[in-house]
Amino acid sequence: ALERVRILLTVHRSMPGTADNATVHISTEDIRLNPAIKDAIDYFDLMRSQFSVMKLPADFKYSETQAEQLGSKQFAFLDTSSNVGKKRLYATVRNGVAIMFTLSYTKPDDLKTFRDVLTKGNFALKRE
């Protein structure tokens, strides 16, 4: 599956290695070969089903798949946590591509800022 994933951007709030830093990864995955994935909820439900069969650290926890309206856009999201920190994963599906926004964070203010950015973003994809 990793051949279908592209990391588009990685952003850090502070210099990498700084304590309590927040990091955002924006990636895409071509999901056209998986007709079971119709939307971002399906995308995260499939991811969660894979978590249940993977050997993960004992402290790794993940939420139910949820949805949230941010501005005019609907996103599915999933929260994960472990002893290394928290992550919020947002996804939307456009033209057979899952667009995922992952925030690794420790401070609630970073999650609020991230949600504000997604509320104002333009996520139209142009195919060449």
N, C-alpha and C positions, 0 to 999 in steps of 0.2 A: 504493500500500500504506500510505502514511502516514496515510490517513484512518481506517484500522483500528487504529492504535496510539494508546494513551493513556499519557502519563507520569503516574504516580500519586504519586511521591515522589522527591525528590532530597535526599540527605544528605551533608554534608561532615564529615570528622573534625575539621578545623580551619577557621578562617575562609577563605572562598574567596580564592585568591591566595597563600596560605601555601605555602612551599616544601615539597615532599614530602607534599602533602596527599593524602588518599584521598577518593574520591567514589563514592557508590552511587546508581544510578538504578533505580527499580522501575517497570516498564511492563507493559502488557498489549496483546495483539493478538488481535483476533477472527479466528480461522482457519477458521471454519465454511465459508467459501466456497472453501476449498482442501482437497478431500477426500483429497489425497495425504498431508497431514500428520495422522498418527495419534497421534504422541507427540512428545516434546521432541527425540529423536534425529532424527526426520524434519524437525523445525523447523530445527535447526541444519544438517542436511545441505543443505536448500534454501538457507539463508543462505550456506553455503560455496560452493555452486554459483554463486550470484550474485557472490561475491567473485572467482571465476575469470574472469568476463567484465567486471568493472568496471575502470575506470582508477583504480588505487590507487597511493599513494606507493611508490617502489621498496623502501623499508625495511619496508613493512607485511608482517607474517608472521601466519599463523594456523595453529592446530593441527588435528588430526583431531577429529572429534566424539567425545566421551568421556562416560561416565556415572559417577555417584558417588552412593552412599547416604549421606545426611546425616541422622542420626537415623532416623526412620521413613519419610523421604521419599526418593524416587529423583529425581535431577536429571540432565539432560544438561548438559554444559558444553563451552565452547570458550575457548581462550586466544588473545589477539591481542597483538601488540606492534609498536611503531614507535619512532621517535626521540622521540616525545612521551610514551611510557610504555607500561605494560602494562595489559591489561584481562582480567578473568575474567568470562565471561558464563555464568550458570546459567539454565536454563529448566525449567519443568514445564508440562504441559498439563492443564487441568481444564475440562470442559463446553464444549469448542470454543473455549477461550481459552488462548493461550500467555501464561504469566506469566514475565517475564524480570527477572533481578536482575543488574545490571552493576556491577562494581567496577573503578574506575580507581585504580591504586595504584603505589607505588614500593617500599614496604617489605614483606617477607614477613610480618611480624606483622599487617599490615592484612588480608592474605588469610586468615590463621589466624582472626582475630576475625570476619571476614565469614562464614567457614565455620561457626563456632560459632553465630552468629546464625541462619543458615539451618537448622542442626541443631535449634534450639529453637523455630522459628517455626511458626505455624498459618496455612496458606495456603488454607483453605476459602473458596470464592467463594459469595456469595449473590446470586442473580439476582432482580431486582425485576420 
